[in-house]
Amino acid sequence: MDPFLKALNEVIHSWAELSKEWGLIEPDYSDRLSEGYPFNKDFNEIVHELIEWKEKLHNISKG
């Protein structure tokens, strides 16, 4: 489980960085960003939910 949690943590870090960059360009490119957006939630919500999921998995693995 540890390698999976490590990979998940790396994904969260990458998505958090992407979210930060998104915020910087959103005022100028919101139409383009929303075009074909593959999720039905705000990007920041997804990052937050990934963090919560990681914490739950970590607690389960340490059981």
C-alpha positions as CSV (number, residue, x, y, z in Angstrom):
1,M,0.0,0.0,0.0
2,D,2.9,2.4,0.7
3,P,4.0,2.6,-3.0
4,F,0.4,3.4,-4.0
5,L,0.1,6.1,-1.3
6,K,3.4,7.6,-2.4
7,A,2.1,7.7,-6.0
8,L,-1.2,9.2,-4.9
9,N,0.7,11.9,-3.0
10,E,2.7,12.7,-6.1
11,V,-0.5,13.0,-8.1
12,I,-2.0,15.3,-5.5
13,H,1.1,17.5,-5.5
14,S,1.0,17.7,-9.3
15,W,-2.7,18.5,-9.4
16,A,-2.3,21.2,-6.7
17,E,0.4,22.8,-8.9
18,L,-1.9,22.5,-11.9
19,S,-4.7,24.1,-9.9
20,K,-2.4,27.0,-8.9
21,E,-1.5,27.6,-12.6
22,W,-5.2,27.3,-13.6
23,G,-6.0,30.1,-11.2
24,L,-3.4,32.3,-12.8
25,I,-4.8,31.9,-16.3
26,E,-8.5,31.4,-15.6
27,P,-9.4,35.1,-15.8
28,D,-8.1,35.3,-19.4
29,Y,-8.9,31.7,-20.6
30,S,-12.0,30.5,-18.7
31,D,-13.9,29.8,-21.8
32,R,-11.1,27.7,-23.2
33,L,-10.5,25.9,-19.9
34,S,-14.1,24.9,-19.6
35,E,-14.4,23.6,-23.1
36,G,-14.2,19.9,-22.9
37,Y,-13.5,19.9,-19.2
38,P,-13.8,16.2,-18.3
39,F,-15.0,16.5,-14.7
40,N,-18.4,17.4,-13.2
41,K,-16.8,19.2,-10.2
42,D,-14.6,22.2,-9.6
43,F,-10.9,21.3,-10.0
44,N,-10.1,22.4,-6.5
45,E,-12.8,20.1,-5.1
46,I,-11.2,17.2,-6.9
47,V,-7.9,17.9,-5.3
48,H,-9.5,18.3,-1.9
49,E,-11.3,14.9,-2.3
50,L,-8.1,13.2,-3.4
51,I,-6.4,14.5,-0.2
52,E,-9.3,13.2,1.9
53,W,-9.2,9.8,0.1
54,K,-5.4,9.5,0.7
55,E,-5.9,10.2,4.4
56,K,-8.6,7.5,4.6
57,L,-6.4,5.0,2.8
58,H,-3.5,5.9,5.0
59,N,-5.5,5.3,8.2
60,I,-6.8,2.0,6.8
61,S,-3.3,0.8,5.9
62,K,-2.0,1.6,9.4
63,G,-5.1,0.0,10.8
